[in-house]
């Protein structure tokens, strides 16, 4: 996105070839950006400059990517004189958009959609927006990033204040591209001053800790496991999953720590810590300010909790209800199908660990993180597990099944 909006050329190495980046690239190509064929070695983006996106001839389709759609709305809304229509797949059309639509409207944006703009498809008439200080009721990197992107073309200061710090990849990347950005950690506030201009950059994408989380849990719960996961981004706003697993007693260490393109990176070494009758993990409570830093990893942490000694409590995570699926309901039901003892709560789960899992037929509900979490649960289960609609993993991790097969062969 930033490469498309920047002046000059941006090169991207290490890009994940999931469906979400493919959808993003297709949307920005339709608006005039020159984006080479996506691959992991190098992608070249020749931007057309902030404010110069073209009115597309057709509806922009974000596929399954809530990040693409929500962030793109901030960009489109701030391009005066152009009309855009945006949609997504069946799952994305059922996910709430009002969390970004309403603050954008307060900046002067003109947006329409189903149920008053709460759901896609959405129509956007670009406007000259006014600066705004938004106090977000939730800690959401998508909401924050959407409004910061809208602020790039707004004359004045656009500020987002959150109840807790959410992931800060957008802030780091915006600074690298030349945006005038200030961060106040004490008040959990970020301010962008516009109008500004972005300059193309050379970017190296570190491994995603959300994807690494599946192997971290596999290493922690499969007897005899000893894994090293290389080149993982360990941005402090994203390492909640590491803190959670360490608090449960997992044997995880960071090695070869370094900085890559402004992001902290390390190799993660995980080993099975159980001995004899002693389970490898102990129960914990996941709640409060920790939740925004591991919201995407809760499904796989629920799997870890099924083998932990004691009762793990997850709360303050109602956001999981409106992801690609209702992840609270789906994970509770699917793990119980495998013999776990999971009680669904309005904003989380209670998981009584120590009950052996048994292989059975389960369903991903077309949710990529559910599919991968159930695959790791199957490693800890006796017997065979069949995961229906497992092709959903391609949304964020197309190589997951191949890596799983390699590990199982070892």
N, C-alpha and C positions, 0 to 999 in steps of 0.2 A: 504493500500500500504506500509506504513512504517513498520507495523508489519511484513509483508511478507519479507521485505528487512533486518529486524533487526536480531540480534542474540538473541536467547532466546524466551521467551513467552510474548506476549502482550495480555492483556484482555481489552475488550471494552464494556462499559455499556451504555445503552441509545441509541443504534444504530437505526437509521431510517430504517425501512424495506421496502424502496422503490426499484424500479427496478434498479436504478443506483448502489447502493451498492451491489445488487445481481450480476450485470454484472461485477463489479470490483472483487468481490470474485471469480467468476468463472474464470476470466482471470488469477489471481494469483495462484489459485489451479492448473491450467493447466501448470504452470511454476514451480511447486514443493512445494509451500507453503501449510502448513497444517492448514486449516481454518475450524473451527467448523460450524455447522448449524447456520445461522444468526437468532438472536432473540434480543429482546429489553433488556433482563436482563443481559446476558453476552455472548460475543463472544470471543473465544480463538483462537489466531493466533500463530502458532509456525513457526517462520521465519527460513530462510535458509542462511541468511547472505548476505550482499551486495556483488554483483558480482557473486553470485552462482545461479541465476535463470537458470532453465533448458530450453532448446529449446523445445517449445511445439510441440506436434504431429499434431496439427490442427490450423486453423486460430483462433486468439483471437477475440472475439466479444464484443465490448463495449456497445452494445445495443443502447440506446438513449443518453448516457452520454458523452458529449463533454469533461467534466472534466476528466473522466476516460481515454479517448483516448489521449487527449493532454498531460496530465501528464505522462501517461505510455510511450509515445514516448521518453521522456527524459531518462527514465529508460532503455528502450530496446536499444536505440542508444548507450548507454555507456557500454554495456555488450559484450566485444570483443569475436569473434569467434562463435557467435550464430545468427541464422536467425529467424526472426519473421514476421508473416503476421497478420495484424489487420484490422478490419472492424467495421461496426455498422449498425443500421437499416437505413431505407430509409431516414429519416430526418438527421441522423448524416452523412450519405454519401454525403449530399448536403451542409454541413457546412464547412467553410474554415479551412484548416489545415496549409496553408503556413505560417501563423503567428508564428508557432512553428517550422515547417520544415526548413524554411530558416535560422534562427539563429542556429539551430542544425547543419545544413550543414556547417555553418561558424566555428563551433567547430570541424568539421571533420567527421560528421555523414554521413552515407550512407543510404539514404532513397529514395524510388521510389513510385509513385502512379499516379492516374489519373491527367491529365492536369499538368504534371511536379511535382507531389507531392502535389498539392493544395487540393486534395480531397481523402478520403478513397474510396476503400481499399488501404492500404499502405503496402509496404514491407520494412523491416529494417534489415540491416546487421550490427550487433554490432561492434563497433570500439573503440580503445583507443582514447578518445577525448582530445583536447587541451584546456587549460583555455582561457577564453574569457570575454570581457566586452561588454555587449550588451546594447545599448541605445534604448529602446523600444519606438516606435512611439505612442503607446497607453498604457494606464494604465490597465493592464490585469493581474489578479491573476493567470490565467491559464498559460499564457506565462511565467511569472516570476517563477511559481512553476515548470514548465517543465524544465527550464534551471537550476534551483537550484538542482533539482533531478539529472539531467545529471552531474552536477558539483560534486556530492558526490563521483564519481569514477574517477574524473579528477585530475591529478597531478598539483596543483596550485590553484589560486583563480579565481572563476567564479563570475562575478558581473552583476547584472541587475539594470539598472537605468530607472525609469519611469517618465513620465511628471507629474504624480500626484500619491499619495499613493493609491494603491489598497489593497484589503483585505489581512490580514496578518496571516491567520490561518496556512498556511504552515510554515512560519517562526517560529511561536510559537511551532508548533508540532515538527519541525526538531530540534529545540533547546532541547526540552524535551527528544527526542530520542538520544541526544548526538552529533549532528552535530556541526561542528565548523562554526558558523554563526555570522556575524556582520551586524547591520542595521544602516544606516545613514539617519535619517528622513529629515534632511535639504536638502539633494540632492536626496531624494526618491530612495536610492540605498540599495541593499542587496548583501552581498558577502558570498559565501560558500567556505571553504578551504578543498580541497580533496587531496589525498583520505582519507576517514574517515570510521568509523564503527558505526552502530546504535545498540542500546540496547533496548530490549523489555520493554514496559512500561504498566502501568495500566492507562487507559484513560476513562474519563466520558464525553460523548458527550452532550453538552447543547442543548436546543431546538433551532431550526433554525429560525432566525428572518425573513427570506424570507417566511417561512410558517406562522409565527405569523402575518405577515403583512396583511393577508386576514382578520383575526379577528380584528386587529386594525382598519382597514377601516370599517368593518361591525359595530363595536362598535361606530365609529364616525358618521356614516350616517343613522343608523336605529333608529328612534325615540324611546326613552325609554331604549336604550341599556345600560348595565352596566356589563362589562366583566373584569375578571382577567385572564391573560395568564401566567402560571407559568413556571419558569425555562427556560427563554429565554436568549440566548447569546446576550450580548450587547457590543461586541467588537467594539471599536470606528471606525474601518474601515468598519463596517457593519450597523451603526446606521443612515445612511442617510435617511432612511424611517421615522424614528422617528423625525428627524429634519424637514423633509418636512411636516409631518402632524402637528407638533407643530407650524410651521410657518403659516399653514392654519387655526390655531385656535383650533385644536383638543384638547380635555381634556384627556391627557395621563400622567401618572406618573409612575416612577420606584419605586418599593418597594422591601425590603429584598435583597438589593444589596450584592453580595458576589463574591468570586473567586472560580471557579471549574476547576481543571486540567489546571490552567494557563489562563483560559478564564473568563472575567467578565460576570456575570449572574445576572439577576434580574427578578422579577415578574412585568408584565406590566398591569396597570389598566387603562382601557379606558371607558369613558362615553360619551353618546350623549350630545352635548353642545348646540343644537338648542333650541330656546324658541319662542313660538308663530309663528310669521311670519319670525323670524330671522333664516336664514339658519345656519346649524351647522359649516360650514367651509367657508373660504374665499380663493379666488384665489391666486396663487403664481407663481413664475418663478423657474424652476428647470433647472440648467445649470452648466457648468464649472466643477470645481473639485468635486462638489457634485455628479455628475453623476456616477463615478465608484463605489461610496459607496451605490448606490441604483439602479443600472442598472437592476437587476432582479425584483425589486419592481415597476418599472414604469407602467406595465399593471394595477396593482391594484391601483396605485396612479391616473391613468387616470380615473378610476371609481370614486374615491373620488372627482376628479375635476368636474365631471358632476353634482354634487350637491352643489358645492361651488359657492359663489357669485362672479361674475366677470370672467375674462378670464385667465385661467392657460396656461402658455407657457412652453413647454418642448423642449429643444434643446441640441445639443452636444451629442446626443444619437443615432448616426447612427449605433452603434454596435447592436442595436435591430433588424436591418435588417437581421442579420445573426445568429439569435438564432434558437430555434426549429422551429420557423416560422418567417416570417417577422412581428415582433410584432407591428411595427408602422402601417403597412397597415391593419393587421388583427384587431387590437383593434379599429382603426378608423372606419373601415367598420362595425364591429359588434356592437359597441356602437351607431353608427348612425342608424343602423337597429332598435335599441331600442328607437330612438327618440332624442338621444344626438346631440349636434352640435360640431363635431370634425373635424378639418381641418388637413389633413396629410401634414407634411413638410419633406424635405429630411432627416433631422436629428432629427425629433421629431414630436410634435403635438401642436396645439392650441385648447383648449377646452373651449367653452363658457358654463359656468355653469348655473344652474337654470332651465333648460328645463326638465319637468317631463319625466321620463323614462317609457316606456310601454313594457309589456311582449310580446315576439314574439319568433320565431325560430332563433337560432344563432348557430354558429359552432366554435369549439375549434381549428380546423385545426390540430388536434392531438398534441396540445401544452398544457402541463400541467398547466402552469401559466395562459394561456388564459382561459382555462376551469374554473379554480377556480375564476379568476377575473370576468368572466361573471356570475358565480353563486352568487357572492356578489352583482353585479349590479342588479341581479334579485330580491334581497331582497328589493332594493329601488324602484323597478318598480311596476306599477299597473298591475294586471292580471298575467297570467301564462307565464313562460319562459321555452322553451325547448332547452337544450344545446346538440347538436349532438357531438358525439365522446368524450363524457365527461369521458370515461374510461382512458383518458390520465392522469388524476390526480394521477394515481398509480405510475407514474415515480418518483415523489418526495414526495407525501403525500397520501399514501393508505387509511388513516383513515379520509380524509377530508369530505367525504359525511356523514359518521356516525356522526362526530362532528357537521356538519351543521344541520343534522336532530335533534340532541339533542338540539341545540340552538333554532331552530325553534319551537320545542315542548315547550320550556320554554317561 
